[in-house]
């Protein structure tokens, strides 16, 4: 592996003198319990903020990819995105490729609250992260969740809207993903 390994050391900077915490992009941060995150309500503002936050983290991988001697791959994405999610306390990541899209399984731990707000935060974070890696826009759809595990699908925004529509019509999540992969309406 010729790319630098993910390094969480610089992702968060504590300034005890001023009582602040900052990200590598100098964005102000706060450490809060996951119970507070579970109280957040999904909204357009949350999506925008989560996308910006994800893009800051995705930008770190984009810099590595720009300087990389080898082509990027899913393992590198899993290492960096997974490291970012773990470091921020959002969970542990597994990635699966399904058709032309990516599926993300995020496990938050035994006491992580599963809520619509947390899911919206994760979806926005994932979309922003992926968009920071290249020119393509991404739509992210929450497919399912059990316990502290959530599964998200990521692909182009039109396909994401189609999958969301099928889910709202009652189609099983994996059937919706497979239907799209087999050339269903997108």
N, C-alpha and C positions, 0 to 999 in steps of 0.2 A: 504494500500500500504506500504510494508516494504522496498522498495528500496528508495534511496535518490532521491529527485526530481531534475530535471535538474536545474542547477545553472549557469547562464551566467556570473556571477561576475568574475570568474577567466579565462574566455576565451581570454581576451585581456588585456595586461599589457602595460600601457603608461609610458615611461621614458622621461619626459620632459627635464631633464638635458642633456641627450644624443641625444634627438630628435628622439627616436625610439619607435616603437610599436612592441610588440612580442605576439605570441600565447602562450598557456599553454605549448606547446612543445618547447618553445623558438625560434620558427621560426619567422624571421622578417616579418612584415606585413606593408601594406600601406593602408590608407583610400583613396579611389578614387571614383569619381562620377560614377554612373552606365552608363553614356554616354560613359565613357572610356572603361568599360567592353564590351559595345556593339561593340566596334571597334576591339576587339580581333578576330583573325581568327582561326577557328578550325585547329588543327594540332596534330601530335603524341606527340610533346613536351607538348602542352597544356593538352592533356589527361593524360600524366604521372604526370605532376605537380598537376593537379586537383585531381587525384587519391591519391597522397601523402597527399595533404591537407585534403581530405575527410577521409583518414585513420587516420590522427592525431585526428580528431574529433570523428571518430568511435571508436578509442582507449579509449576514455573517457567512452563511454557506455560499451565497452568490460570489463573495470575494474569494473564497477558497476555490470555487469552480473556475473563476476567471484565471487564477494562477496555476490551476492544475495541469499536470502533464498528461494525465490519463483521463479518459472520458468519464463523465459522471454516471452513477448507477443508483439503483434503489437502495443498496446497502449504505451508501454514503448519505442519502436522504434520511434513511432510518436512523443512522448514527447522530446526525446533527439535529434533525427535528425531534427525535426521541430525547436527545440530551437537553434541548430547550424546554420541552414539556416537563421533563423530570425536574430540571433545575428550578422552574417556576412553580412547581408543585401541582401541575395540572394532570399528571399521570404518567403511566408507562405506555409506550407505543409499540404496536406491531403493524406492519404494512403488508397489504396483499394487492397484487395487480389482478384486475378482473376486467377483461375486454380492453378497452382503451382508457380505462379509468383506474384510479387508485382507491383502495378502501383502507381506512385507518381504524384499528381497534385501540381504544385508549382505556386503560384500567387505572382507576384513581385510588385504589387502596380501600381497606375495609371501612374506614370512617369518612370517606369522601362522599359528600352529599350529591346525589344525582338530581338534577333539576333542569327545567327548561332554560333557565338563565345560564347555567354552567354549560349546557349543550350549545346554546347560541354563542357563548364566549369561545368555546372550542372550535365551532364551525368557522367563525370569523377569523380566529387565530390561524387555523389551517389554510384558509383561503388567502389571507395576506402573506403567509409564509411562502406558499407555492407561487403566488404572483410575483414575489420578489426575485424568483429564480429565472424569470424569462418574460417574454412579451405577452404570454397568454393570460387571459382572465380565467378565473376559476369560480365555480359554484360548488358549495359544499352542502350536502344534505345529511341530516341525522337519520340513519336507517333504523337503528334499534338500540335498546339499552336494557340491561338487566343487572341488578346489583350495582356495582361500581364500574361496570364495563359499558362503554358506548361504542357503536360502530358508525362511522361516517363514510360517505362516498364523495369523491372529488372528481370533477371533470369540467367540461365547458359549461358555461352558464345556461345555455339553451337546454342541454341534456339534463342539467340539474333541475331546471324548472319542470321538465317532463317527468322525471322520476318523482319529484315532490307531488305533482299532480296525480300520478298513479297511486302514490301512498295515500293521498287524501281520498281517493276513490276506493281504498280498501285493499289494493293489491299488496301481496306479501313483499317485503323489501328485497329479498334476493331474487324473487321473480321479476320485480321491476328492473333490477340491474341486468338480469339476463335478457329480458325483453328488449332493453335498449341495446345491449351488445349484439343481439340478433337482428338489429336493424329496425326495431320498433320506432314509432314516431318520436322524433327528437326536435 
